[in-house]
Amino acid sequence: MPDPTALIGYVLDSPWLLPLLTLAVICDGPMPFLPSEPVLFSATATAVADGDRWRVLALFAAVLVGSLAGDGLLYGAGRSSTALLRPGRRDHGIGAWVRRHLHRRPIVALVATRLLPGGRLASVTAAGRVRLPLRAFLPATVASSLLWSAWMTGMGVLLGPITHGDPLLSMLAGLVLAVAVAGTAAVARRILRPGARPA
């Protein structure tokens, strides 16, 4: 039976990790079940524990490229289809908030929703759906992608001293951290939702 620690260590050190991570980030807007964030946390924690700063920078660059490319695809999908986001379905929620603010404050709208569950899909497709001009969309998506990539890579950097580079422990810590981040964002979204009432 293969050693899970050795197997995970092989995956995290694989030369294929960076392109696969980029591809996962491209696709995780419409497919949030892809494990891009836990893998990023784990790989970054291992690189930090090994003292490999170039690996950390490469991981940051990989997810940044994936984020920008994925946003471009979602924006194009929003411009060409009404199926992903139908205006007027509800008077509240991420999509409605983004539609109200996109033309006046596109950077704020895309950055503010990026860390929320489903926020990337809702905000970027909304930008395409309302025909936000490219000259406004591009700086907004660059700002939101930089913020998200730095935040997620930074989380992995914080895990490095905790896991001490152990591949299995890094992967488990990455999974726990990904669930914690998603859970916290979901709670914040529910609390801040317009019309929400305290229990």
C-alpha positions in Angstrom: 0.0 0.0 0.0 1.5 3.4 -1.0 2.5 5.8 1.7 0.0 8.7 1.6 2.6 11.1 2.9 5.0 10.2 0.1 2.2 10.3 -2.5 1.0 13.8 -1.4 4.6 15.0 -1.2 5.2 13.8 -4.8 2.0 15.7 -6.0 3.0 18.9 -4.2 6.5 18.8 -5.7 5.4 17.7 -9.1 6.3 19.9 -12.1 2.7 19.4 -13.2 1.3 21.1 -10.1 1.6 24.7 -11.3 -0.2 24.2 -14.7 -2.8 22.0 -13.0 -3.4 24.5 -10.3 -3.7 27.3 -12.9 -6.3 25.2 -14.7 -8.2 24.5 -11.5 -8.4 28.2 -10.7 -9.6 29.0 -14.2 -12.5 26.5 -13.7 -13.4 27.0 -10.1 -15.7 29.9 -10.7 -18.5 27.7 -12.2 -17.1 24.6 -10.6 -16.3 25.5 -6.9 -15.9 21.9 -5.9 -12.4 21.8 -7.5 -9.8 21.7 -4.7 -7.7 24.7 -5.9 -7.6 26.4 -2.6 -6.6 23.5 -0.4 -3.9 22.5 -2.9 -2.6 26.1 -2.9 -2.5 26.2 0.9 -0.7 22.9 1.1 1.8 23.6 -1.6 2.6 27.0 -0.3 3.0 25.7 3.3 5.4 23.0 2.1 7.4 25.6 0.0 7.7 27.9 3.0 8.8 25.2 5.3 11.5 24.2 2.7 12.6 27.9 2.5 11.8 27.9 -1.3 10.7 31.5 -1.9 10.8 31.0 -5.7 8.3 28.2 -5.3 6.0 30.5 -3.3 6.2 33.2 -6.0 5.6 30.6 -8.7 2.4 29.4 -6.9 1.2 33.0 -6.5 1.8 33.6 -10.2 0.1 30.4 -11.2 -3.1 31.2 -9.3 -3.0 34.8 -10.5 -2.8 33.8 -14.1 -5.6 31.2 -13.5 -7.8 33.9 -11.8 -7.4 36.4 -14.7 -8.0 33.8 -17.4 -11.0 32.4 -15.6 -12.4 35.9 -15.1 -12.0 36.6 -18.8 -14.0 33.4 -19.6 -16.8 34.2 -17.1 -17.0 37.8 -18.5 -17.3 36.5 -22.0 -20.0 34.0 -20.9 -21.9 36.8 -19.2 -21.9 38.9 -22.3 -23.1 36.1 -24.5 -25.7 34.4 -22.3 -28.5 35.3 -20.0 -28.6 31.8 -18.5 -25.9 32.4 -15.8 -27.4 35.5 -14.4 -31.0 36.7 -14.9 -31.5 40.3 -13.8 -34.6 41.0 -11.8 -35.0 37.5 -10.4 -34.5 38.8 -6.8 -34.2 42.2 -5.1 -31.2 41.1 -3.0 -28.1 38.9 -3.1 -24.7 39.2 -4.6 -25.9 39.5 -8.2 -28.3 42.3 -7.4 -25.7 44.2 -5.3 -23.1 43.9 -8.0 -25.5 45.0 -10.8 -26.3 48.2 -8.7 -22.6 49.1 -8.3 -20.7 47.8 -11.3 -20.9 50.8 -13.5 -20.2 53.4 -10.8 -17.6 51.4 -8.8 -16.5 48.4 -10.8 -13.3 47.8 -8.8 -15.2 48.0 -5.5 -17.9 45.6 -6.8 -15.5 42.9 -8.0 -13.1 43.1 -5.1 -15.8 43.2 -2.4 -17.4 40.0 -3.7 -14.3 38.0 -4.6 -13.9 36.2 -1.2 -17.6 35.3 -0.8 -18.8 31.9 -1.8 -20.2 32.2 -5.3 -19.0 35.8 -5.5 -16.6 35.4 -8.4 -19.2 33.7 -10.6 -22.0 36.2 -9.7 -19.8 39.4 -10.0 -17.8 38.6 -13.1 -20.7 37.2 -15.1 -22.8 40.3 -14.0 -20.0 42.5 -15.4 -20.4 40.8 -18.8 -24.2 40.7 -18.5 -24.5 44.5 -18.0 -22.0 45.1 -20.8 -19.4 46.7 -18.5 -16.8 48.1 -20.9 -13.4 46.3 -21.0 -11.6 49.5 -20.0 -13.5 49.3 -16.7 -13.5 45.5 -16.3 -9.8 44.9 -16.8 -8.5 47.0 -13.9 -11.3 45.7 -11.7 -10.5 42.0 -12.4 -6.8 42.7 -12.1 -7.3 44.2 -8.6 -9.7 41.5 -7.4 -7.4 38.7 -8.8 -4.3 40.3 -7.1 -6.2 40.5 -3.8 -7.5 37.0 -4.0 -4.2 35.5 -5.0 -2.2 37.4 -2.3 -4.8 36.4 0.3 -4.8 32.8 -0.5 -1.1 32.5 -0.9 -0.6 34.4 2.3 -2.8 31.8 4.1 -0.5 29.1 2.9 2.5 31.0 4.1 1.0 31.2 7.6 0.6 27.4 7.5 4.2 26.7 6.8 5.6 27.2 10.3 2.7 25.1 11.7 3.0 22.1 9.4 6.8 22.2 9.2 6.6 21.0 5.6 4.9 17.6 6.4 3.0 16.9 3.2 0.1 15.0 4.8 -0.3 17.6 7.6 -0.1 20.4 5.1 -2.8 18.9 3.0 -5.1 18.3 6.1 -4.4 21.8 7.3 -5.1 23.2 3.8 -8.5 21.4 3.7 -9.4 22.6 7.2 -8.4 26.2 6.3 -10.3 26.1 3.1 -13.5 25.0 4.9 -12.9 27.6 7.6 -12.5 30.4 5.0 -15.6 29.4 3.1 -17.6 29.0 6.3 -16.6 32.4 7.6 -17.4 34.1 4.2 -20.8 32.3 4.1 -21.6 33.6 7.6 -20.5 37.1 6.7 -22.6 37.0 3.5 -25.7 36.0 5.5 -25.2 38.6 8.2 -24.6 41.4 5.6 -27.3 40.4 3.2 -29.9 43.2 2.8 -33.0 42.5 4.7 -31.3 39.9 7.0 -32.8 39.9 10.5 -31.0 38.7 13.7 -32.4 35.5 15.0 
